[in-house]
Amino acid sequence: MPTDPATPPTPIPVGWREYIALPDWGIDRVRVKVDTGARTSALHVAEFEEIDDGYARFEVVVSERPKMRTILVEAPLVREAVVKPSSGKRQRRPVVRTTMRLGGVEKEIEISLVSRKGMLCRMLLGRTALRGDFVVNPARLYLASDRRRKKKSHPSKDTQAPPKAG
């Protein structure tokens, strides 16, 4: 039976923890905590600087253990967000936009840049990134991604020129 084009696609189930890709930045795997309490997604960065023409340069922390691995990225700044994290004290954070891939869905999302040092997941995936494409099962992990580590290594900041997102 053919599907009705007016009928929205069925949302993909995701667990409360997943792996996503950020292909525009050359990141094929980053562990995220799915957080429906957060409006905007948040990504762990080690260094951040504003550069000319509304761009930012930052180091995305891909892993902290066993050793820190980062990827240097340049991307246009979209806006500045005022965020109230779990500490309760409001923070101003730079926001960028990039493509996310999860469970066969590829979409543009906004991500605030922040230090998540010491957290188990390098990124929080907020509800605006989930809207329309995903439904969260809070009792499960890795419903839309493979939890097994791939054998490919991530390029380090020393071996990769910064990709320009735009």
PyMOL CGO cylinders between C-alpha atoms (Angstrom):
from pymol import cmd
from pymol.cgo import CYLINDER

trace = [
    CYLINDER, 0.00, 0.00, 0.00, 1.54, 3.37, -0.99, 0.3, 1, 1, 1, 1, 1, 1,
    CYLINDER, 1.54, 3.37, -0.99, 2.13, 5.93, 1.72, 0.3, 1, 1, 1, 1, 1, 1,
    CYLINDER, 2.13, 5.93, 1.72, 0.25, 9.20, 1.75, 0.3, 1, 1, 1, 1, 1, 1,
    CYLINDER, 0.25, 9.20, 1.75, 2.69, 12.11, 1.18, 0.3, 1, 1, 1, 1, 1, 1,
    CYLINDER, 2.69, 12.11, 1.18, 0.57, 14.27, 3.50, 0.3, 1, 1, 1, 1, 1, 1,
    CYLINDER, 0.57, 14.27, 3.50, 1.14, 11.80, 6.37, 0.3, 1, 1, 1, 1, 1, 1,
    CYLINDER, 1.14, 11.80, 6.37, 4.21, 12.70, 8.42, 0.3, 1, 1, 1, 1, 1, 1,
    CYLINDER, 4.21, 12.70, 8.42, 6.84, 9.96, 8.75, 0.3, 1, 1, 1, 1, 1, 1,
    CYLINDER, 6.84, 9.96, 8.75, 6.79, 7.83, 11.89, 0.3, 1, 1, 1, 1, 1, 1,
    CYLINDER, 6.79, 7.83, 11.89, 9.28, 9.18, 14.46, 0.3, 1, 1, 1, 1, 1, 1,
    CYLINDER, 9.28, 9.18, 14.46, 12.36, 7.04, 15.05, 0.3, 1, 1, 1, 1, 1, 1,
    CYLINDER, 12.36, 7.04, 15.05, 12.71, 5.70, 18.61, 0.3, 1, 1, 1, 1, 1, 1,
    CYLINDER, 12.71, 5.70, 18.61, 15.89, 6.79, 20.40, 0.3, 1, 1, 1, 1, 1, 1,
    CYLINDER, 15.89, 6.79, 20.40, 17.23, 5.87, 23.81, 0.3, 1, 1, 1, 1, 1, 1,
    CYLINDER, 17.23, 5.87, 23.81, 18.33, 8.32, 26.49, 0.3, 1, 1, 1, 1, 1, 1,
    CYLINDER, 18.33, 8.32, 26.49, 21.92, 7.84, 25.29, 0.3, 1, 1, 1, 1, 1, 1,
    CYLINDER, 21.92, 7.84, 25.29, 22.96, 7.58, 21.63, 0.3, 1, 1, 1, 1, 1, 1,
    CYLINDER, 22.96, 7.58, 21.63, 25.88, 8.16, 19.27, 0.3, 1, 1, 1, 1, 1, 1,
    CYLINDER, 25.88, 8.16, 19.27, 25.51, 10.77, 16.55, 0.3, 1, 1, 1, 1, 1, 1,
    CYLINDER, 25.51, 10.77, 16.55, 27.68, 12.05, 13.70, 0.3, 1, 1, 1, 1, 1, 1,
    CYLINDER, 27.68, 12.05, 13.70, 28.45, 15.68, 12.88, 0.3, 1, 1, 1, 1, 1, 1,
    CYLINDER, 28.45, 15.68, 12.88, 29.56, 15.08, 9.27, 0.3, 1, 1, 1, 1, 1, 1,
    CYLINDER, 29.56, 15.08, 9.27, 30.17, 18.74, 8.30, 0.3, 1, 1, 1, 1, 1, 1,
    CYLINDER, 30.17, 18.74, 8.30, 32.90, 18.82, 10.93, 0.3, 1, 1, 1, 1, 1, 1,
    CYLINDER, 32.90, 18.82, 10.93, 34.41, 15.40, 10.15, 0.3, 1, 1, 1, 1, 1, 1,
    CYLINDER, 34.41, 15.40, 10.15, 33.08, 13.86, 13.37, 0.3, 1, 1, 1, 1, 1, 1,
    CYLINDER, 33.08, 13.86, 13.37, 31.67, 10.39, 12.76, 0.3, 1, 1, 1, 1, 1, 1,
    CYLINDER, 31.67, 10.39, 12.76, 30.87, 9.48, 16.36, 0.3, 1, 1, 1, 1, 1, 1,
    CYLINDER, 30.87, 9.48, 16.36, 30.13, 11.44, 19.51, 0.3, 1, 1, 1, 1, 1, 1,
    CYLINDER, 30.13, 11.44, 19.51, 28.25, 10.13, 22.54, 0.3, 1, 1, 1, 1, 1, 1,
    CYLINDER, 28.25, 10.13, 22.54, 25.17, 12.19, 23.42, 0.3, 1, 1, 1, 1, 1, 1,
    CYLINDER, 25.17, 12.19, 23.42, 22.75, 12.26, 26.30, 0.3, 1, 1, 1, 1, 1, 1,
    CYLINDER, 22.75, 12.26, 26.30, 19.25, 12.85, 24.96, 0.3, 1, 1, 1, 1, 1, 1,
    CYLINDER, 19.25, 12.85, 24.96, 17.85, 15.64, 27.12, 0.3, 1, 1, 1, 1, 1, 1,
    CYLINDER, 17.85, 15.64, 27.12, 14.24, 16.69, 26.55, 0.3, 1, 1, 1, 1, 1, 1,
    CYLINDER, 14.24, 16.69, 26.55, 14.61, 19.23, 29.36, 0.3, 1, 1, 1, 1, 1, 1,
    CYLINDER, 14.61, 19.23, 29.36, 17.12, 21.19, 27.30, 0.3, 1, 1, 1, 1, 1, 1,
    CYLINDER, 17.12, 21.19, 27.30, 15.80, 23.32, 24.44, 0.3, 1, 1, 1, 1, 1, 1,
    CYLINDER, 15.80, 23.32, 24.44, 19.16, 23.72, 22.64, 0.3, 1, 1, 1, 1, 1, 1,
    CYLINDER, 19.16, 23.72, 22.64, 21.78, 21.01, 22.23, 0.3, 1, 1, 1, 1, 1, 1,
    CYLINDER, 21.78, 21.01, 22.23, 25.15, 21.62, 23.94, 0.3, 1, 1, 1, 1, 1, 1,
    CYLINDER, 25.15, 21.62, 23.94, 28.57, 20.41, 22.79, 0.3, 1, 1, 1, 1, 1, 1,
    CYLINDER, 28.57, 20.41, 22.79, 31.79, 20.11, 24.81, 0.3, 1, 1, 1, 1, 1, 1,
    CYLINDER, 31.79, 20.11, 24.81, 34.54, 22.36, 23.50, 0.3, 1, 1, 1, 1, 1, 1,
    CYLINDER, 34.54, 22.36, 23.50, 38.00, 22.90, 24.97, 0.3, 1, 1, 1, 1, 1, 1,
    CYLINDER, 38.00, 22.90, 24.97, 38.93, 26.20, 23.33, 0.3, 1, 1, 1, 1, 1, 1,
    CYLINDER, 38.93, 26.20, 23.33, 36.80, 28.89, 21.72, 0.3, 1, 1, 1, 1, 1, 1,
    CYLINDER, 36.80, 28.89, 21.72, 37.59, 32.15, 19.96, 0.3, 1, 1, 1, 1, 1, 1,
    CYLINDER, 37.59, 32.15, 19.96, 35.61, 34.52, 17.78, 0.3, 1, 1, 1, 1, 1, 1,
    CYLINDER, 35.61, 34.52, 17.78, 37.31, 35.24, 14.49, 0.3, 1, 1, 1, 1, 1, 1,
    CYLINDER, 37.31, 35.24, 14.49, 36.53, 37.63, 11.65, 0.3, 1, 1, 1, 1, 1, 1,
    CYLINDER, 36.53, 37.63, 11.65, 33.28, 37.78, 9.67, 0.3, 1, 1, 1, 1, 1, 1,
    CYLINDER, 33.28, 37.78, 9.67, 31.00, 36.28, 12.34, 0.3, 1, 1, 1, 1, 1, 1,
    CYLINDER, 31.00, 36.28, 12.34, 32.88, 32.98, 12.57, 0.3, 1, 1, 1, 1, 1, 1,
    CYLINDER, 32.88, 32.98, 12.57, 34.17, 31.07, 15.58, 0.3, 1, 1, 1, 1, 1, 1,
    CYLINDER, 34.17, 31.07, 15.58, 37.08, 28.66, 15.90, 0.3, 1, 1, 1, 1, 1, 1,
    CYLINDER, 37.08, 28.66, 15.90, 36.78, 25.95, 18.55, 0.3, 1, 1, 1, 1, 1, 1,
    CYLINDER, 36.78, 25.95, 18.55, 38.11, 22.56, 19.56, 0.3, 1, 1, 1, 1, 1, 1,
    CYLINDER, 38.11, 22.56, 19.56, 35.40, 19.88, 19.76, 0.3, 1, 1, 1, 1, 1, 1,
    CYLINDER, 35.40, 19.88, 19.76, 36.36, 17.39, 22.47, 0.3, 1, 1, 1, 1, 1, 1,
    CYLINDER, 36.36, 17.39, 22.47, 35.71, 13.97, 20.93, 0.3, 1, 1, 1, 1, 1, 1,
    CYLINDER, 35.71, 13.97, 20.93, 37.00, 12.08, 24.00, 0.3, 1, 1, 1, 1, 1, 1,
    CYLINDER, 37.00, 12.08, 24.00, 38.73, 12.85, 27.30, 0.3, 1, 1, 1, 1, 1, 1,
    CYLINDER, 38.73, 12.85, 27.30, 39.86, 9.34, 28.22, 0.3, 1, 1, 1, 1, 1, 1,
    CYLINDER, 39.86, 9.34, 28.22, 42.19, 7.54, 27.89, 0.3, 1, 1, 1, 1, 1, 1,
    CYLINDER, 42.19, 7.54, 27.89, 43.65, 10.72, 26.36, 0.3, 1, 1, 1, 1, 1, 1,
    CYLINDER, 43.65, 10.72, 26.36, 42.07, 13.95, 25.20, 0.3, 1, 1, 1, 1, 1, 1,
    CYLINDER, 42.07, 13.95, 25.20, 41.26, 14.00, 21.47, 0.3, 1, 1, 1, 1, 1, 1,
    CYLINDER, 41.26, 14.00, 21.47, 39.93, 17.14, 19.80, 0.3, 1, 1, 1, 1, 1, 1,
    CYLINDER, 39.93, 17.14, 19.80, 38.98, 18.33, 16.33, 0.3, 1, 1, 1, 1, 1, 1,
    CYLINDER, 38.98, 18.33, 16.33, 39.50, 21.96, 15.36, 0.3, 1, 1, 1, 1, 1, 1,
    CYLINDER, 39.50, 21.96, 15.36, 36.44, 23.48, 13.67, 0.3, 1, 1, 1, 1, 1, 1,
    CYLINDER, 36.44, 23.48, 13.67, 35.50, 26.86, 12.21, 0.3, 1, 1, 1, 1, 1, 1,
    CYLINDER, 35.50, 26.86, 12.21, 31.80, 27.66, 11.89, 0.3, 1, 1, 1, 1, 1, 1,
    CYLINDER, 31.80, 27.66, 11.89, 29.58, 30.72, 11.56, 0.3, 1, 1, 1, 1, 1, 1,
    CYLINDER, 29.58, 30.72, 11.56, 28.04, 32.03, 14.78, 0.3, 1, 1, 1, 1, 1, 1,
    CYLINDER, 28.04, 32.03, 14.78, 24.25, 31.90, 14.57, 0.3, 1, 1, 1, 1, 1, 1,
    CYLINDER, 24.25, 31.90, 14.57, 23.35, 33.68, 17.80, 0.3, 1, 1, 1, 1, 1, 1,
    CYLINDER, 23.35, 33.68, 17.80, 24.08, 33.87, 21.50, 0.3, 1, 1, 1, 1, 1, 1,
    CYLINDER, 24.08, 33.87, 21.50, 21.81, 31.93, 23.86, 0.3, 1, 1, 1, 1, 1, 1,
    CYLINDER, 21.81, 31.93, 23.86, 21.07, 32.57, 27.51, 0.3, 1, 1, 1, 1, 1, 1,
    CYLINDER, 21.07, 32.57, 27.51, 20.95, 29.13, 29.13, 0.3, 1, 1, 1, 1, 1, 1,
    CYLINDER, 20.95, 29.13, 29.13, 20.00, 28.12, 32.65, 0.3, 1, 1, 1, 1, 1, 1,
    CYLINDER, 20.00, 28.12, 32.65, 22.03, 24.94, 33.33, 0.3, 1, 1, 1, 1, 1, 1,
    CYLINDER, 22.03, 24.94, 33.33, 21.51, 22.57, 36.25, 0.3, 1, 1, 1, 1, 1, 1,
    CYLINDER, 21.51, 22.57, 36.25, 23.68, 24.84, 38.45, 0.3, 1, 1, 1, 1, 1, 1,
    CYLINDER, 23.68, 24.84, 38.45, 20.85, 27.39, 38.26, 0.3, 1, 1, 1, 1, 1, 1,
    CYLINDER, 20.85, 27.39, 38.26, 23.12, 30.31, 37.26, 0.3, 1, 1, 1, 1, 1, 1,
    CYLINDER, 23.12, 30.31, 37.26, 22.32, 31.72, 33.80, 0.3, 1, 1, 1, 1, 1, 1,
    CYLINDER, 22.32, 31.72, 33.80, 25.09, 31.55, 31.19, 0.3, 1, 1, 1, 1, 1, 1,
    CYLINDER, 25.09, 31.55, 31.19, 25.62, 33.22, 27.82, 0.3, 1, 1, 1, 1, 1, 1,
    CYLINDER, 25.62, 33.22, 27.82, 26.75, 30.70, 25.21, 0.3, 1, 1, 1, 1, 1, 1,
    CYLINDER, 26.75, 30.70, 25.21, 27.71, 31.00, 21.55, 0.3, 1, 1, 1, 1, 1, 1,
    CYLINDER, 27.71, 31.00, 21.55, 25.50, 28.97, 19.20, 0.3, 1, 1, 1, 1, 1, 1,
    CYLINDER, 25.50, 28.97, 19.20, 26.52, 27.44, 15.87, 0.3, 1, 1, 1, 1, 1, 1,
    CYLINDER, 26.52, 27.44, 15.87, 24.65, 25.33, 13.35, 0.3, 1, 1, 1, 1, 1, 1,
    CYLINDER, 24.65, 25.33, 13.35, 25.68, 22.05, 11.70, 0.3, 1, 1, 1, 1, 1, 1,
    CYLINDER, 25.68, 22.05, 11.70, 24.32, 18.80, 10.31, 0.3, 1, 1, 1, 1, 1, 1,
    CYLINDER, 24.32, 18.80, 10.31, 23.56, 15.92, 12.70, 0.3, 1, 1, 1, 1, 1, 1,
    CYLINDER, 23.56, 15.92, 12.70, 23.10, 12.31, 11.61, 0.3, 1, 1, 1, 1, 1, 1,
    CYLINDER, 23.10, 12.31, 11.61, 21.22, 9.82, 13.82, 0.3, 1, 1, 1, 1, 1, 1,
    CYLINDER, 21.22, 9.82, 13.82, 19.25, 6.71, 12.91, 0.3, 1, 1, 1, 1, 1, 1,
    CYLINDER, 19.25, 6.71, 12.91, 19.25, 7.46, 9.19, 0.3, 1, 1, 1, 1, 1, 1,
    CYLINDER, 19.25, 7.46, 9.19, 17.99, 11.03, 9.74, 0.3, 1, 1, 1, 1, 1, 1,
    CYLINDER, 17.99, 11.03, 9.74, 20.23, 13.91, 8.69, 0.3, 1, 1, 1, 1, 1, 1,
    CYLINDER, 20.23, 13.91, 8.69, 19.18, 17.40, 9.75, 0.3, 1, 1, 1, 1, 1, 1,
    CYLINDER, 19.18, 17.40, 9.75, 20.51, 20.85, 10.55, 0.3, 1, 1, 1, 1, 1, 1,
    CYLINDER, 20.51, 20.85, 10.55, 20.60, 21.63, 14.28, 0.3, 1, 1, 1, 1, 1, 1,
    CYLINDER, 20.60, 21.63, 14.28, 21.76, 24.46, 16.51, 0.3, 1, 1, 1, 1, 1, 1,
    CYLINDER, 21.76, 24.46, 16.51, 24.38, 23.68, 19.15, 0.3, 1, 1, 1, 1, 1, 1,
    CYLINDER, 24.38, 23.68, 19.15, 25.58, 25.83, 22.03, 0.3, 1, 1, 1, 1, 1, 1,
    CYLINDER, 25.58, 25.83, 22.03, 29.29, 25.58, 22.84, 0.3, 1, 1, 1, 1, 1, 1,
    CYLINDER, 29.29, 25.58, 22.84, 30.27, 24.96, 26.45, 0.3, 1, 1, 1, 1, 1, 1,
    CYLINDER, 30.27, 24.96, 26.45, 32.74, 23.09, 28.66, 0.3, 1, 1, 1, 1, 1, 1,
    CYLINDER, 32.74, 23.09, 28.66, 31.29, 19.73, 29.70, 0.3, 1, 1, 1, 1, 1, 1,
    CYLINDER, 31.29, 19.73, 29.70, 34.57, 18.63, 31.27, 0.3, 1, 1, 1, 1, 1, 1,
    CYLINDER, 34.57, 18.63, 31.27, 34.17, 15.51, 33.38, 0.3, 1, 1, 1, 1, 1, 1,
    CYLINDER, 34.17, 15.51, 33.38, 30.73, 14.61, 31.97, 0.3, 1, 1, 1, 1, 1, 1,
    CYLINDER, 30.73, 14.61, 31.97, 30.21, 11.11, 30.54, 0.3, 1, 1, 1, 1, 1, 1,
    CYLINDER, 30.21, 11.11, 30.54, 28.69, 12.41, 27.31, 0.3, 1, 1, 1, 1, 1, 1,
    CYLINDER, 28.69, 12.41, 27.31, 30.40, 15.00, 25.10, 0.3, 1, 1, 1, 1, 1, 1,
    CYLINDER, 30.40, 15.00, 25.10, 27.05, 16.45, 24.08, 0.3, 1, 1, 1, 1, 1, 1,
    CYLINDER, 27.05, 16.45, 24.08, 23.46, 16.98, 25.19, 0.3, 1, 1, 1, 1, 1, 1,
    CYLINDER, 23.46, 16.98, 25.19, 20.92, 16.52, 22.40, 0.3, 1, 1, 1, 1, 1, 1,
    CYLINDER, 20.92, 16.52, 22.40, 18.06, 18.95, 23.12, 0.3, 1, 1, 1, 1, 1, 1,
    CYLINDER, 18.06, 18.95, 23.12, 14.41, 18.83, 22.18, 0.3, 1, 1, 1, 1, 1, 1,
    CYLINDER, 14.41, 18.83, 22.18, 14.60, 21.18, 19.16, 0.3, 1, 1, 1, 1, 1, 1,
    CYLINDER, 14.60, 21.18, 19.16, 17.06, 18.75, 17.53, 0.3, 1, 1, 1, 1, 1, 1,
    CYLINDER, 17.06, 18.75, 17.53, 14.66, 15.87, 18.27, 0.3, 1, 1, 1, 1, 1, 1,
    CYLINDER, 14.66, 15.87, 18.27, 11.43, 17.60, 17.23, 0.3, 1, 1, 1, 1, 1, 1,
    CYLINDER, 11.43, 17.60, 17.23, 9.49, 15.93, 14.44, 0.3, 1, 1, 1, 1, 1, 1,
    CYLINDER, 9.49, 15.93, 14.44, 11.92, 13.08, 13.75, 0.3, 1, 1, 1, 1, 1, 1,
    CYLINDER, 11.92, 13.08, 13.75, 12.49, 11.21, 17.01, 0.3, 1, 1, 1, 1, 1, 1,
    CYLINDER, 12.49, 11.21, 17.01, 10.60, 9.86, 20.01, 0.3, 1, 1, 1, 1, 1, 1,
    CYLINDER, 10.60, 9.86, 20.01, 12.55, 9.19, 23.23, 0.3, 1, 1, 1, 1, 1, 1,
    CYLINDER, 12.55, 9.19, 23.23, 12.32, 5.96, 25.20, 0.3, 1, 1, 1, 1, 1, 1,
    CYLINDER, 12.32, 5.96, 25.20, 13.85, 6.96, 28.57, 0.3, 1, 1, 1, 1, 1, 1,
    CYLINDER, 13.85, 6.96, 28.57, 14.18, 3.31, 29.67, 0.3, 1, 1, 1, 1, 1, 1,
    CYLINDER, 14.18, 3.31, 29.67, 16.52, 2.31, 26.82, 0.3, 1, 1, 1, 1, 1, 1,
    CYLINDER, 16.52, 2.31, 26.82, 19.99, 3.09, 25.46, 0.3, 1, 1, 1, 1, 1, 1,
    CYLINDER, 19.99, 3.09, 25.46, 21.26, 3.17, 21.86, 0.3, 1, 1, 1, 1, 1, 1,
    CYLINDER, 21.26, 3.17, 21.86, 18.03, 2.40, 19.99, 0.3, 1, 1, 1, 1, 1, 1,
    CYLINDER, 18.03, 2.40, 19.99, 19.05, 4.33, 16.87, 0.3, 1, 1, 1, 1, 1, 1,
    CYLINDER, 19.05, 4.33, 16.87, 22.85, 3.95, 16.97, 0.3, 1, 1, 1, 1, 1, 1,
    CYLINDER, 22.85, 3.95, 16.97, 25.41, 1.21, 17.45, 0.3, 1, 1, 1, 1, 1, 1,
    CYLINDER, 25.41, 1.21, 17.45, 27.00, 1.31, 20.89, 0.3, 1, 1, 1, 1, 1, 1,
    CYLINDER, 27.00, 1.31, 20.89, 30.04, -0.69, 19.76, 0.3, 1, 1, 1, 1, 1, 1,
    CYLINDER, 30.04, -0.69, 19.76, 33.16, 1.35, 19.08, 0.3, 1, 1, 1, 1, 1, 1,
    CYLINDER, 33.16, 1.35, 19.08, 34.35, 1.46, 15.51, 0.3, 1, 1, 1, 1, 1, 1,
    CYLINDER, 34.35, 1.46, 15.51, 37.98, 0.69, 14.78, 0.3, 1, 1, 1, 1, 1, 1,
    CYLINDER, 37.98, 0.69, 14.78, 38.47, 3.97, 12.84, 0.3, 1, 1, 1, 1, 1, 1,
    CYLINDER, 38.47, 3.97, 12.84, 40.35, 6.59, 14.77, 0.3, 1, 1, 1, 1, 1, 1,
    CYLINDER, 40.35, 6.59, 14.77, 39.34, 10.23, 14.93, 0.3, 1, 1, 1, 1, 1, 1,
    CYLINDER, 39.34, 10.23, 14.93, 41.77, 12.78, 13.50, 0.3, 1, 1, 1, 1, 1, 1,
    CYLINDER, 41.77, 12.78, 13.50, 43.38, 14.91, 16.16, 0.3, 1, 1, 1, 1, 1, 1,
    CYLINDER, 43.38, 14.91, 16.16, 43.75, 18.67, 16.15, 0.3, 1, 1, 1, 1, 1, 1,
    CYLINDER, 43.75, 18.67, 16.15, 47.34, 18.20, 15.01, 0.3, 1, 1, 1, 1, 1, 1,
    CYLINDER, 47.34, 18.20, 15.01, 46.45, 16.30, 11.84, 0.3, 1, 1, 1, 1, 1, 1,
    CYLINDER, 46.45, 16.30, 11.84, 43.40, 18.08, 10.46, 0.3, 1, 1, 1, 1, 1, 1,
    CYLINDER, 43.40, 18.08, 10.46, 42.88, 21.54, 9.05, 0.3, 1, 1, 1, 1, 1, 1,
    CYLINDER, 42.88, 21.54, 9.05, 39.73, 23.19, 10.39, 0.3, 1, 1, 1, 1, 1, 1,
    CYLINDER, 39.73, 23.19, 10.39, 36.71, 22.44, 8.22, 0.3, 1, 1, 1, 1, 1, 1,
    CYLINDER, 36.71, 22.44, 8.22, 34.60, 25.48, 7.38, 0.3, 1, 1, 1, 1, 1, 1,
    CYLINDER, 34.60, 25.48, 7.38, 30.90, 24.99, 7.94, 0.3, 1, 1, 1, 1, 1, 1,
    CYLINDER, 30.90, 24.99, 7.94, 28.71, 27.34, 6.14, 0.3, 1, 1, 1, 1, 1, 1,
]
cmd.load_cgo(trace, "trace")
